[in-house]
Amino acid sequence: MNARVRPSRRRPRPRLKRLLSPFVAPQVFDFWSSRLHPLWTWERPLAQLVERRRESVDAVTLLLRPNRHWAGFRPGQHLNLGVEVDGARVTRSYSLSEPPRGDGLIAVTVKAMPGGKVSPRLFDGLEVGDIVELGQAFGEMVLPRTVSGAWLFLAAGSGITPLMAMLRALAEQGMPTPLTLCYWARRRDELCFVDELRRLAAAHANFDLQLLLTREAAAADDEHEGRIDDRLSTLVPDLDARQVMVCGPGGFVETARALLAGRVRGFQAEAFTAPETPVVDEGEVDVTLARSGRVLTVPRGQPLLSALEAQGVRPPSGCRMGICNTCACGKSAGSVRHLPSGDLDHEHNQALKLCIHSAATDLTLDL
């Protein structure tokens, strides 16, 4: 770890900042203050990389020191992280994989995605000392303030990261309630945090660890083979007593939802990808951008975000999976299809998420 990196201690006091705000251009302030310290900004959350550690064959944890404009988080939440790629600022959403730390650092675990824009840069291109942009934490799948009853965490792939933050938080409390983690990956070398998970299982009688592989044979007592619909009832016979949290690809989440409907005490889920729902919409429609007056012709059945980007429109975006709300915008006319479910929505004057809605008719958007 680079012990010389320190959080910013100098920033305008709140009252002084209010007095100066009419006379200060934040971008100009940030330009000159960064010459003195890379984390000094007027109001923009930034963070500096202080350590990186490999978690699996295709995942790395980045330890970041945020400046004082970042407001903190609860275990299970996510943030938007922005870096420069080919000269352009690109933002994606990642989970915080550790609970709040005493040293103020935050941990983000990134899985390298083939063909991705941001994850390859973070996986092996970001160096200690580099600066990234942060968004404030978001996400509603968090543990209650007081945890009781028996819990079941179901994770697949990078869906382990928000659940790991919650699991570590419970471990810090001595694992006060029974918890089972069932964690799926294709192969053993794609599992993250395995050594730590096994240490926690050995240290806490309340914590049961089950590792599941879909493309490799099991080779340890806590390893199994098979997909969620093959193994879940066998691994967790007391499902009806469990509060369940699920995180992973959209298809995994929807399978868990169908398997557990009416069988558990509570169910919360977040998907890192939208489930593959066949959309038969064909043809094109006109989308009017109310602020600019532009009228674009876009295909039905395609996420509005990618359809707009293909025509040179760059709305703000983050996770591109319907979680972070960065791409939310108003719709004053027309019908859209919610791609994860396939449902049509005909209501006017409401907000939609461009990344998970497609145009079903001519639309008017507040862009």
C-alpha positions as CSV (number, residue, x, y, z in Angstrom):
1,M,0.0,0.0,0.0
2,N,1.2,3.5,-0.7
3,A,1.1,4.9,2.8
4,R,1.9,8.4,1.6
5,V,-1.5,9.0,0.1
6,R,-3.6,11.0,2.4
7,P,-7.2,12.3,2.2
8,S,-7.7,15.9,1.6
9,R,-7.8,18.0,4.7
10,R,-8.3,21.4,3.1
11,R,-11.5,22.6,1.6
12,P,-13.5,25.8,1.9
13,R,-15.5,25.8,5.1
14,P,-19.3,25.5,4.5
15,R,-20.1,29.1,5.3
16,L,-17.2,30.5,3.4
17,K,-18.1,28.2,0.5
18,R,-21.6,29.6,0.4
19,L,-20.3,33.1,0.3
20,L,-17.8,32.3,-2.5
21,S,-20.1,30.2,-4.6
22,P,-21.4,33.1,-6.8
23,F,-17.8,34.0,-7.7
24,V,-16.2,30.6,-8.2
25,A,-16.4,28.4,-11.3
26,P,-16.0,24.9,-10.0
27,Q,-14.1,23.6,-13.1
28,V,-11.6,26.5,-12.9
29,F,-11.2,25.9,-9.1
30,D,-10.7,22.1,-9.7
31,F,-8.1,22.8,-12.5
32,W,-5.9,24.9,-10.2
33,S,-6.4,23.1,-6.9
34,S,-5.5,19.8,-8.5
35,R,-2.0,21.2,-9.0
36,L,-1.7,21.4,-5.2
37,H,-3.4,18.1,-4.4
38,P,-5.1,15.6,-6.8
39,L,-8.1,15.2,-4.6
40,W,-8.9,18.9,-3.9
41,T,-12.1,19.9,-5.7
42,W,-14.8,22.4,-5.2
43,E,-17.6,19.8,-5.0
44,R,-16.7,16.9,-7.2
45,P,-16.2,13.4,-5.6
46,L,-12.9,11.9,-6.6
47,A,-10.8,9.0,-5.3
48,Q,-7.1,8.0,-5.6
49,L,-6.0,4.4,-6.0
50,V,-3.8,3.3,-3.1
51,E,-3.7,-0.5,-3.5
52,R,-4.9,-3.3,-5.8
53,R,-5.1,-7.0,-5.1
54,R,-6.0,-9.9,-7.3
55,E,-9.1,-11.8,-6.2
56,S,-9.5,-14.4,-9.0
57,V,-8.3,-15.1,-12.5
58,D,-10.5,-12.3,-13.9
59,A,-11.2,-10.0,-10.9
60,V,-9.3,-7.4,-8.9
61,T,-10.1,-5.3,-5.8
62,L,-9.2,-1.7,-6.0
63,L,-8.7,0.2,-2.7
64,L,-9.5,3.8,-3.2
65,R,-9.2,6.9,-1.0
66,P,-12.2,9.2,-1.6
67,N,-12.1,12.9,-1.0
68,R,-14.5,14.6,1.4
69,H,-17.2,15.2,-1.2
70,W,-18.1,11.5,-1.2
71,A,-20.8,10.9,1.4
72,G,-20.3,7.2,2.3
73,F,-22.4,4.1,1.9
74,R,-24.1,1.1,3.5
75,P,-22.9,-2.5,2.8
76,G,-24.6,-3.8,-0.3
77,Q,-24.7,-0.5,-2.2
78,H,-23.0,0.5,-5.5
79,L,-21.3,3.5,-7.0
80,N,-20.6,4.9,-10.4
81,L,-16.9,5.1,-11.2
82,G,-15.6,7.2,-14.1
83,V,-12.2,6.9,-15.9
84,E,-10.8,8.1,-19.2
85,V,-10.8,5.6,-22.0
86,D,-9.4,6.7,-25.4
87,G,-9.6,10.3,-24.4
88,A,-13.3,10.2,-23.3
89,R,-14.8,10.0,-19.8
90,V,-16.7,6.7,-19.4
91,T,-18.7,5.7,-16.3
92,R,-19.8,2.3,-15.1
93,S,-21.4,1.0,-11.9
94,Y,-19.5,-1.3,-9.5
95,S,-20.3,-2.7,-6.1
96,L,-18.5,-1.9,-2.9
97,S,-17.1,-5.2,-1.7
98,E,-16.1,-4.2,1.9
99,P,-18.1,-2.5,4.6
100,P,-17.0,1.0,5.7
101,R,-13.4,0.9,7.0
102,G,-11.8,2.7,9.8
103,D,-9.1,4.1,7.5
104,G,-11.7,5.7,5.2
105,L,-10.7,3.6,2.2
106,I,-13.4,2.0,0.0
107,A,-13.0,-1.3,-1.9
108,V,-14.4,-1.9,-5.3
109,T,-14.0,-5.4,-6.9
110,V,-14.0,-5.4,-10.7
111,K,-14.4,-8.3,-13.0
112,A,-12.7,-8.0,-16.4
113,M,-15.4,-8.2,-19.1
114,P,-14.3,-9.3,-22.6
115,G,-15.0,-6.4,-24.9
116,G,-15.8,-4.0,-22.1
117,K,-14.6,-0.4,-22.2
118,V,-14.1,0.3,-18.5
119,S,-13.4,-3.0,-16.8
120,P,-10.2,-3.8,-18.8
121,R,-8.8,-0.3,-17.9
122,L,-9.6,-0.9,-14.2
123,F,-8.4,-4.5,-14.2
124,D,-4.9,-4.0,-15.4
125,G,-4.5,-0.4,-16.6
126,L,-5.1,1.7,-13.5
127,E,-1.9,2.3,-11.4
128,V,-1.5,3.3,-7.8
129,G,-1.8,7.1,-7.5
130,D,-4.3,7.4,-10.4
131,I,-7.5,9.4,-9.9
132,V,-11.0,8.3,-10.7
133,E,-14.3,10.0,-10.5
134,L,-16.9,8.8,-8.0
135,G,-20.7,9.0,-7.9
136,Q,-22.5,8.9,-4.6
137,A,-23.6,5.4,-3.4
138,F,-26.9,4.0,-4.4
139,G,-28.9,0.8,-4.1
140,E,-31.7,-0.5,-1.8
141,M,-30.6,-4.1,-1.2
142,V,-28.9,-3.5,2.1
143,L,-29.1,-5.3,5.5
144,P,-31.6,-3.9,8.0
145,R,-30.1,-2.0,10.8
146,T,-30.9,-4.9,13.2
147,V,-30.5,-8.3,11.6
148,S,-32.5,-11.2,12.9
149,G,-33.8,-14.6,11.7
150,A,-32.0,-16.9,9.2
151,W,-30.6,-15.6,6.0
152,L,-29.6,-17.0,2.6
153,F,-27.3,-15.2,0.1
154,L,-27.3,-16.5,-3.5
155,A,-24.6,-15.1,-5.7
156,A,-23.4,-15.9,-9.2
157,G,-20.3,-14.4,-10.8
158,S,-19.6,-10.8,-9.9
159,G,-22.9,-10.8,-7.9
160,I,-20.8,-11.9,-5.0
161,T,-19.4,-8.4,-4.5
162,P,-22.3,-6.6,-2.7
163,L,-23.1,-9.7,-0.7
164,M,-19.5,-9.9,0.3
165,A,-19.7,-6.4,1.8
166,M,-22.7,-7.5,3.9
167,L,-21.2,-10.8,4.9
168,R,-18.0,-9.0,6.1
169,A,-20.2,-6.6,8.1
170,L,-21.9,-9.5,9.8
171,A,-18.6,-11.1,10.5
172,E,-17.4,-8.0,12.2
173,Q,-20.4,-8.3,14.5
174,G,-19.6,-11.9,15.3
175,M,-22.1,-13.4,12.8
176,P,-25.1,-12.7,15.0
177,T,-27.6,-14.7,12.9
178,P,-27.5,-17.9,10.8
179,L,-26.3,-17.2,7.3
180,T,-25.8,-19.6,4.3
181,L,-24.0,-18.4,1.2
182,C,-24.4,-20.3,-2.1
183,Y,-22.0,-19.0,-4.6
184,W,-21.9,-20.1,-8.3
185,A,-19.2,-19.7,-10.8
186,R,-18.2,-21.6,-14.0
187,R,-14.8,-22.7,-12.8
188,R,-12.9,-22.7,-9.5
189,D,-10.4,-20.0,-10.6
190,E,-13.3,-17.6,-11.2
191,L,-14.4,-17.7,-7.6
192,C,-13.5,-14.5,-5.6
193,F,-12.6,-14.3,-1.9
194,V,-12.4,-18.1,-1.5
195,D,-9.7,-18.3,1.1
196,E,-11.4,-15.6,3.2
197,L,-14.8,-17.2,2.9
198,R,-13.4,-20.5,4.0
199,R,-11.7,-18.9,7.0
200,L,-15.0,-17.2,8.0
201,A,-16.9,-20.5,7.7
202,A,-14.3,-22.2,10.0
203,A,-14.5,-19.3,12.5
204,H,-18.3,-18.9,12.7
205,A,-20.6,-21.8,13.3
206,N,-23.5,-19.6,12.1
207,F,-22.0,-19.3,8.6
208,D,-22.4,-22.1,6.1
209,L,-20.5,-21.8,2.8
210,Q,-21.5,-23.7,-0.4
211,L,-19.5,-23.2,-3.6
212,L,-21.0,-24.4,-6.8
213,L,-19.3,-25.0,-10.2
214,T,-21.2,-25.3,-13.5
215,R,-18.3,-26.3,-15.8
216,E,-15.9,-28.1,-13.5
217,A,-16.0,-31.0,-11.1
218,A,-16.2,-30.5,-7.3
219,A,-13.0,-31.3,-5.4
220,A,-13.6,-30.2,-1.8
221,D,-16.3,-30.7,0.9
222,D,-17.8,-27.3,0.4
223,E,-17.9,-27.6,-3.4
224,H,-20.7,-28.9,-5.5
225,E,-21.7,-29.2,-9.2
226,G,-24.9,-27.9,-10.8
227,R,-27.0,-24.9,-11.4
228,I,-29.3,-23.2,-9.0
229,D,-32.5,-25.0,-10.1
230,D,-30.7,-28.4,-9.6
231,R,-29.2,-27.9,-6.2
232,L,-30.9,-25.3,-4.1
233,S,-33.5,-27.3,-2.2
234,T,-30.9,-29.9,-1.3
235,L,-28.3,-27.4,-0.1
236,V,-30.8,-25.3,1.9
237,P,-33.6,-27.6,3.2
238,D,-35.1,-24.9,5.5
239,L,-35.9,-22.4,2.7
240,D,-39.2,-21.5,4.4
241,A,-37.3,-20.0,7.3
242,R,-35.0,-17.8,5.3
243,Q,-34.7,-14.2,4.3
244,V,-33.1,-14.3,0.8
245,M,-30.8,-11.9,-1.0
246,V,-29.9,-12.7,-4.6
247,C,-27.3,-11.0,-6.9
248,G,-26.0,-12.0,-10.3
249,P,-26.9,-12.1,-14.0
250,G,-30.5,-11.4,-14.9
251,G,-31.3,-15.0,-15.8
252,F,-29.9,-16.3,-12.5
253,V,-31.9,-13.8,-10.6
254,E,-35.2,-14.6,-12.4
255,T,-34.6,-18.3,-11.9
256,A,-34.1,-17.8,-8.2
257,R,-37.2,-15.6,-8.1
258,A,-39.3,-18.3,-9.7
259,L,-37.9,-21.1,-7.6
260,L,-38.5,-19.3,-4.3
261,A,-41.8,-17.6,-5.0
262,G,-44.0,-18.2,-1.9
263,R,-41.4,-20.4,-0.3
264,V,-39.3,-17.9,1.8
265,R,-39.8,-15.3,4.4
266,G,-38.5,-12.5,2.3
267,F,-36.8,-11.9,-1.1
268,Q,-34.6,-9.1,-2.4
269,A,-32.7,-9.2,-5.6
270,E,-30.5,-7.2,-7.9
271,A,-29.4,-8.2,-11.4
272,F,-26.1,-7.1,-13.0
273,T,-27.5,-7.8,-16.4
274,A,-31.0,-7.7,-17.8
275,P,-32.6,-11.1,-18.3
276,E,-32.9,-12.1,-21.9
277,T,-36.6,-11.4,-22.8
278,P,-37.5,-12.0,-26.4
279,V,-38.8,-8.7,-27.9
280,V,-40.7,-9.1,-31.2
281,D,-41.1,-5.4,-31.8
282,E,-40.1,-4.5,-35.4
283,G,-39.8,-1.4,-37.4
284,E,-38.9,2.1,-36.4
285,V,-40.5,5.0,-34.6
286,D,-39.7,8.7,-34.1
287,V,-38.3,10.0,-30.9
288,T,-38.6,13.8,-30.3
289,L,-36.0,15.3,-27.9
290,A,-38.0,18.1,-26.3
291,R,-35.1,20.2,-25.1
292,S,-33.1,20.2,-28.4
293,G,-36.0,19.9,-30.8
294,R,-34.3,17.0,-32.6
295,V,-36.4,14.2,-34.1
296,L,-34.6,10.9,-34.4
297,T,-35.8,7.6,-36.0
298,V,-34.9,4.7,-33.8
299,P,-35.6,0.9,-34.0
300,R,-38.2,-0.7,-31.8
301,G,-36.9,-3.4,-29.4
302,Q,-33.5,-1.7,-28.8
303,P,-32.6,0.0,-25.5
304,L,-33.2,3.7,-25.9
305,L,-29.8,4.5,-24.5
306,S,-27.9,2.5,-27.2
307,A,-30.3,3.7,-29.9
308,L,-29.7,7.4,-29.0
309,E,-25.9,6.8,-28.7
310,A,-25.9,5.3,-32.2
311,Q,-27.1,8.7,-33.4
312,G,-24.6,10.8,-31.6
313,V,-26.8,11.6,-28.5
314,R,-24.9,11.0,-25.2
315,P,-27.3,11.1,-22.3
316,P,-25.7,10.5,-18.8
317,S,-25.4,6.8,-18.1
318,G,-23.9,4.5,-15.5
319,C,-24.7,0.9,-14.9
320,R,-26.6,0.3,-18.1
321,M,-28.6,-2.3,-16.2
322,G,-31.5,-0.3,-14.6
323,I,-30.0,0.0,-11.2
324,C,-28.3,3.4,-10.8
325,N,-30.9,5.8,-12.3
326,T,-28.2,7.9,-14.0
327,C,-30.0,7.6,-17.4
328,A,-33.5,8.3,-16.0
329,C,-35.3,10.9,-18.0
330,G,-38.9,12.2,-18.4
331,K,-41.3,11.0,-21.0
332,S,-44.3,13.2,-22.0
333,A,-45.8,11.2,-24.8
334,G,-45.7,7.7,-26.3
335,S,-45.4,4.1,-25.1
336,V,-42.3,2.2,-24.1
337,R,-41.5,-1.5,-23.4
338,H,-39.7,-2.5,-20.2
339,L,-37.1,-4.9,-21.6
340,P,-36.5,-7.0,-18.5
341,S,-40.1,-8.0,-18.2
342,G,-41.4,-7.3,-21.7
343,D,-44.3,-5.2,-20.3
344,L,-45.7,-2.3,-22.2
345,D,-46.1,1.1,-20.5
346,H,-48.5,3.6,-22.0
347,E,-48.5,6.3,-19.2
348,H,-47.4,9.8,-20.1
349,N,-45.6,12.3,-18.0
350,Q,-43.4,9.9,-16.1
351,A,-39.7,9.0,-15.8
352,L,-38.1,6.0,-17.5
353,K,-34.7,4.4,-17.6
354,L,-33.2,4.7,-21.1
355,C,-31.0,1.6,-20.6
356,I,-33.9,-0.8,-20.0
357,H,-36.7,0.7,-22.0
358,S,-37.3,0.6,-25.7
359,A,-39.6,2.7,-27.9
360,A,-42.9,1.0,-28.7
361,T,-44.5,4.0,-30.4
362,D,-43.4,7.6,-31.3
363,L,-42.0,9.2,-28.1
364,T,-41.3,12.6,-26.7
365,L,-38.4,12.6,-24.2
366,D,-37.1,15.3,-21.9
367,L,-33.7,15.5,-23.5
